[in-house]
């Protein structure tokens, strides 16, 4: 489920903002002067869909409104009954769907027996079933300005974050390798039976089989270059294959392709990550090793530690990794100030990179920026936050 638009009324008591999302392009850029509420708007979306309601209690507003792609609506109202303190209520699509978030509560279980608890801030009330269902249907993630922050005393936030992502990538590769081993074991166990069965069927033409083997060899080369396979990729047999060998080679080609397909999602993401990062880095190069994760080299193939990355390089790598590897398809990603630590040339290339990532991973983005270089020539994707007419 996708969000079509959202709005806020009387933010800080004065601002009225309406943000329609560019669903076709999947990228919406929110811009405006400091103090107009760009970060607060992103925080409200994050808070509503991730059960983090503290921002609604801290920030003055009258109403926050979200419309989903299917026409359903969510509304957060803040009002003050006569002689009483503010009340904050979330209203769902149904007439009887109301949830009071006025005050935090003592933490408790937020699920029925056997279900997975919902993630929420300590002390927040557990959402009712109708709201929890909507929160699951609309995954929202907030990439904040402190995306490289680490614990106090860490000498290099960029190095620490990059090292953590590198370890995460090795775990992703390990899981893919384990799945490939499982598939290999199943196929190997049934190979003799399937081979005998294939002998009873017409063999594929030699030209067609050779084409399959060439594609298989090319895929192994790609996987080895991406760091997912190691060792010799083998060669396609030369000369005539021979009629007797065709059935066995056909079964082998099908099995080998099935074993390698498990890497497809990871392969495409690693290839795009390497391409985008290496197009931005100067005098450094990123490669991937199945055991070590990220490998950085300089001229002469000299290995570099993560501490050798600049703040801008660390931010770029961290953000791209988050978007490519940590985001669920169909999510809405909120990015605050993507221009942080980026050279102007990198800012101008950012939207193009982001478009390629969203096309591969299938999620929507709302980003808040002060930088016209981030917008580049895509003003058609922008929504300007304006002040009240009385202040213009």
Residue pairs with C-beta under 8 A, 6 or more apart in sequence:
1 68
1 69
1 70
1 134
1 137
1 138
1 330
2 21
2 23
2 68
2 69
2 138
2 330
2 332
2 364
3 21
3 45
3 66
3 67
3 68
3 69
3 138
3 332
3 364
4 20
4 21
4 23
4 67
4 68
4 69
5 18
5 19
5 20
5 21
5 66
5 67
6 19
6 41
6 44
6 45
6 64
6 65
6 66
6 67
7 16
7 17
7 18
7 19
7 64
7 65
8 15
8 16
8 17
8 37
8 41
8 44
8 61
8 63
8 64
8 65
9 16
9 61
9 62
9 63
9 64
9 65
10 16
10 60
10 61
10 62
10 63
11 17
11 37
11 40
11 41
11 59
11 60
11 61
12 37
12 59
12 60
12 61
13 60
14 387
14 388
14 391
15 36
15 37
15 385
15 387
15 388
16 388
17 36
17 37
17 41
17 385
17 386
18 383
19 28
19 30
19 41
19 366
19 383
20 28
20 383
21 28
21 364
21 366
22 28
22 380
22 381
23 69
23 364
25 355
25 381
26 355
26 358
26 359
26 363
26 364
26 365
27 351
27 354
27 355
27 358
27 364
27 365
27 367
27 378
27 381
28 364
28 365
28 366
28 367
28 381
28 382
28 383
29 366
29 367
29 368
29 369
29 374
29 375
29 378
29 381
29 382
29 383
30 38
30 41
30 42
30 366
30 367
30 368
30 369
30 382
30 383
30 385
31 38
31 368
31 369
31 370
31 375
31 382
31 383
31 384
31 385
32 38
32 384
32 385
32 386
33 385
33 387
34 370
36 385
36 386
36 387
37 385
38 336
38 368
38 385
39 145
39 336
39 368
40 55
40 59
41 368
41 385
42 142
42 334
42 336
42 366
42 368
43 55
43 142
44 55
44 56
44 59
44 61
44 64
44 76
45 66
45 140
45 142
45 332
45 334
45 366
46 52
46 140
46 141
46 142
46 334
47 53
47 54
47 55
47 56
48 64
48 66
48 74
48 76
48 90
48 140
49 134
49 135
49 138
49 139
49 140
49 332
50 119
50 120
50 135
50 140
50 142
51 110
51 118
51 119
51 120
51 121
51 124
51 126
51 127
51 135
52 120
52 121
52 124
53 88
53 101
53 104
53 121
53 124
53 125
54 104
54 121
54 124
56 64
56 76
56 78
56 88
56 101
57 88
57 101
57 102
57 103
60 78
61 78
62 77
62 78
62 79
63 75
63 76
63 77
63 78
64 75
64 76
65 73
65 74
65 75
65 76
66 73
66 74
66 75
67 73
68 74
68 138
72 93
72 134
73 93
74 90
74 91
74 92
74 93
74 134
75 90
75 91
76 88
76 89
76 90
76 91
76 101
77 88
77 89
77 91
78 86
78 87
78 88
79 86
79 87
80 86
80 87
81 87
85 102
86 102
87 100
87 102
88 100
88 101
88 102
89 98
89 99
89 100
89 101
89 102
90 98
90 99
90 101
90 131
91 97
91 98
91 99
92 98
92 99
92 130
92 131
92 134
94 130
97 128
97 130
97 131
99 125
99 127
99 128
99 131
100 125
101 124
101 125
104 121
104 123
104 124
104 125
105 123
105 124
105 125
106 123
107 122
107 123
107 124
108 126
109 117
109 126
110 117
110 118
110 120
110 126
110 127
110 132
111 117
111 118
111 126
118 126
118 127
118 132
118 135
120 126
120 127
126 132
127 135
138 332
139 328
139 330
139 331
139 332
140 331
140 332
140 333
140 334
141 326
141 327
141 331
141 332
141 333
141 334
142 334
142 336
143 319
143 322
143 323
143 333
143 334
143 335
143 336
144 336
145 336
145 337
145 340
147 161
147 315
147 318
147 319
147 322
148 157
148 158
148 160
148 161
148 311
148 314
148 315
148 318
149 157
150 157
150 160
150 161
154 160
155 307
156 306
156 307
157 314
158 306
158 307
158 309
158 310
158 311
158 313
158 314
158 315
158 318
159 305
159 306
159 307
159 309
159 314
160 306
161 314
161 318
162 294
162 306
162 309
162 314
162 317
162 318
163 306
165 293
165 294
165 317
165 318
165 321
165 325
166 292
166 293
166 294
166 306
167 293
168 293
168 321
168 325
169 270
169 288
169 293
169 294
169 321
169 325
170 290
170 291
170 292
170 293
172 266
172 325
173 227
173 228
173 266
173 290
176 228
176 262
176 263
176 266
177 290
179 262
180 259
180 260
180 262
180 263
183 258
183 259
183 262
184 259
187 255
187 258
187 259
191 251
191 255
194 251
195 247
195 248
195 251
198 247
198 248
198 250
198 251
199 247
201 247
203 209
203 243
203 246
203 247
203 250
204 212
204 246
204 250
206 240
206 241
206 246
209 241
209 246
209 249
209 250
209 253
210 236
210 241
212 250
212 253
212 257
213 236
213 237
213 249
213 253
214 236
215 257
216 253
216 256
216 257
216 260
217 233
217 234
217 235
217 236
219 257
219 260
220 229
220 233
220 234
220 260
221 233
222 267
222 271
223 229
223 260
223 263
223 267
224 230
224 231
224 233
226 267
226 270
226 271
226 274
226 288
227 270
227 287
227 288
227 289
227 290
228 263
228 266
228 267
228 270
228 288
228 290
229 290
230 290
241 249
268 360
269 324
269 325
269 360
269 361
270 288
272 324
272 356
272 357
272 360
273 286
273 320
273 321
273 324
273 325
274 286
274 287
274 288
276 320
276 353
276 356
276 357
277 286
277 316
277 317
277 320
278 285
278 286
279 349
280 313
280 316
280 346
280 349
281 313
283 298
283 299
284 296
284 297
284 298
284 304
284 308
284 309
284 313
285 296
285 297
285 298
286 294
286 295
286 296
286 317
287 294
287 295
287 297
288 294
288 295
289 295
294 306
294 317
295 303
296 303
296 304
296 305
296 306
296 308
296 309
297 303
297 304
298 304
298 308
306 314
309 317
310 341
311 341
312 341
312 342
312 343
312 346
314 341
315 340
315 341
315 342
316 342
316 346
319 335
319 338
320 353
320 357
323 333
323 354
323 357
323 361
323 363
324 357
324 360
324 361
327 333
327 361
327 363
328 363
329 361
329 362
329 363
330 362
330 363
331 363
331 364
332 363
332 364
332 365
332 366
333 363
333 364
333 365
333 366
334 365
334 366
334 367
334 368
335 365
335 366
335 367
335 368
336 367
336 368
337 368
337 369
337 370
338 350
338 354
338 367
338 369
338 374
339 347
339 350
339 369
339 370
339 371
339 373
339 374
342 350
344 373
347 371
347 373
347 374
348 373
348 374
348 376
350 374
351 374
351 375
351 376
351 378
351 381
354 365
358 364
358 365
367 374
369 375
375 381
375 382
386 392
